[in-house]
Amino acid sequence: MLVFTDADCIPSANWISRLWSAHSNGNKKNLVSGSIKVIGSSNKPGIIELYDICLGLPQERYVARGYSVTANLAVPSAVFHVLNGFDESQFSGGDAELCLRAGRKGYRLVYDREAIVCHPARKSWKTLAQKAMRIKGAQLKRGNLAQRSVSIIKTLIPPVRGVYFALISNKVGLRSKVWIVMVLMSLWVVGIYEMVRLLLGGKTKRQ
């Protein structure tokens, strides 16, 4: 079994054993995803950190859509071989693409909430905006013309779902939620700007 996490993540003490248990006690061809807890650098995180804590990496929602990020993912070696690994042509989101490709071939992605990895929250607007631009570039580059057209339309739609999840979150207080929504709307504008820049011939950025 191949187990993935990020270099800056801190796995819980029983992380490997939880993933292995989910693998060995279920269908051994299943991909296994664990939960991700985004943590601040102090007891008083700044607004960018609060945004990431509140909305960053909602792994359980990802799994419900059929994919997982590699901050917390285990893939059976045989399945990884059948899939020929990650698609190196992917600009970003290769982890999600692998999981969705596995699903199309009949492999399931299961979720273990207790297989926990802590991920540090981003601290600056620059890193948050760079991530948004990288993801937008990948979305507009991926697929055929029809799929790219759908990505363009989605870019123009306000992030209503994000606002909803921010407002119902129990991770931060009401005042912080207002600031988080402002950050979210600002990132929406960044996404539109990046889309226009790319459509006018700009090159994708891999930050």
N, C-alpha and C positions, 0 to 999 in steps of 0.2 A: 504494500500500500504506500502510495506517495502522499506525503502530508505537506501542505503549503501554509506559510504565514509570511508576514512582512518582517524586514530586518528590524524595524523599530517597535514591533509588537512585543507584548509580555504575556505569554500563555499562562494559564492557571496551572497549578501543580498537577492536577489530574487530567489535563487537556488531552494528552496522547492516549491515556487509558480510556477516556470517554469515547474518543473517536474510534479506537480499536474495538471497544465493546459494541458500538453501534454497527461496526463492520462485521464482526465475527458472529454476532447474535442475529443478524438479519441476512438479507440477500447479499452475498459477498461481491456481487457486481454493482451494488449501489454506490453512488458517490455520497459522501457524508460532509455536511456543513455544520459548523458550530456558531455560537453567538459571538458578537463583537461588542465590547463595551468601550465606548469612546470616553477617554478620561482627560481632564485638564491638568495643567502643570503645577497648579497650586489650589489652595482652598478658595481663592477668589479669581476664577478664570475670567478673562476678558470676553468681550462680546463675540469675537470671532471664534474663540474656543467654545463659548456657550452655543453658538450656532452649530458647530460640529458635534458637540455633545448631544444636542437636541435632535438634529436631523442627519448627522453623518452616519453612513454605513448601516442602514436598517436591515440587517442580514435576514431576519425572519420574513420580512416583506419580500426581499429578493427571492428567497427560497420558494415562497408562495407563487412567484412568477416563473419559477423553473431554473433559477441560476443562483450563483454564489460568487462572492469575491474571494480571491486567494489569500486574504488575510486569515482565513480560517476555512480550509477545504482539504478533504482527503479524497483521493481518487485511487481505486484499485489499479495496480500496475498493469494488469492484463487489459483493462478497459482503456487506460491511457494509451497503451500500445495500439489497440484497435482503432482509436480515434486519431492516431498519428500525432498525438500531443497538441500543443497550442498552435493556433494559426498565426504564423509569424508575420503575415501580411496585415494583421489587425493593428491599427494605430493605437488604440486603447480599448479596454474592455475584452481582452482576450480570454479572461477567466469566465465571464458571462457567456461568451460565444462557445467555449468548450462545453460548459454545462448544458446549454441549449442544444448543441449538436449531439451530446450524449443522450438527451431526452428524445430527440428525433430517431435515435437508433434503438430506443427501448430501454435505456438505463434510467433508473430513478435517482433523484436527489433527495436525500432524507436529512432531517434537521435534528440536532441534539442541543437543546438550550443550555445544558450544563457543561458543554465543551466550550469553555470561555477563553477568549483572547482579549486582552486590553490593548487598545490602539490609541496613541496620543492624538489629541485634538490639534488641528492646525491653529496657529497663533496669529497669523497675519492675513490681511486682505489679499496681499499679493499671491500667497500660496493658494488661497481659496479661488481666486479669479483664474489663476493658471490652470488649476484642475478643471474648472468649468470650461475653459477654452479648449483644453486637451480633449475632454469628453465630447464637446460639441464638434470638434474637428473629426473625431472618430465616427460620430453619428452621421455626419454629412458625407463622409467618404465611403461608408459601408453600404453594400447592397447594390441593387440595380436602380434605374432611374425612378421607378415607382416608389421604392423604399426610401430613397433619398428625398423624394418629394414629400413623403409623409413626415420625415424628420424636419423638413423646413416648416411645414404646417404646425407641427407640435412645438417648435421653437417659438412661434408667434403667440401661442396660447399662454396666458398668465398661469403661474404655478399654483393653482388653486389647491391641489392635493397637498403640496408642501405647506401651504398656509394652514390647512386643516390639521395636519399632523403636528405642526408647531403649536397651535392653539390648544390641542388636547393633550399635549405632552405633560407628564408629571415630573419631568426632570428639572424644570426651571420655573421661576415665578412669573406672574403676569407681566411685570415691567420688562423682564428679559425677553418675554415672548414678543413684545412689540418691537424691540430692537432686532430680534431674530427674523421677524417678518420683513423688516426693512432691508436686512442683509440679503434675504431670499429674493426680494424684488430687484435689488441691485444686481444680483447674479443673473437674474432673468434678462436684464438689460445687457449685461456682458455677453450672454449667449446670443442675443440678437445682433449685437455689434460684431461678434466673431463670425456669425453666419454671413452677414453682409460682406465682411472683409474677404471671406473665403470665396463667396460667389463672384466677387469682383476680381478674383485671380490670386488672392493671397495664399501663402503656403501655410499648411497646418503646422502647429507648434507642438513639440514633444517635450514638455517641461517635467 
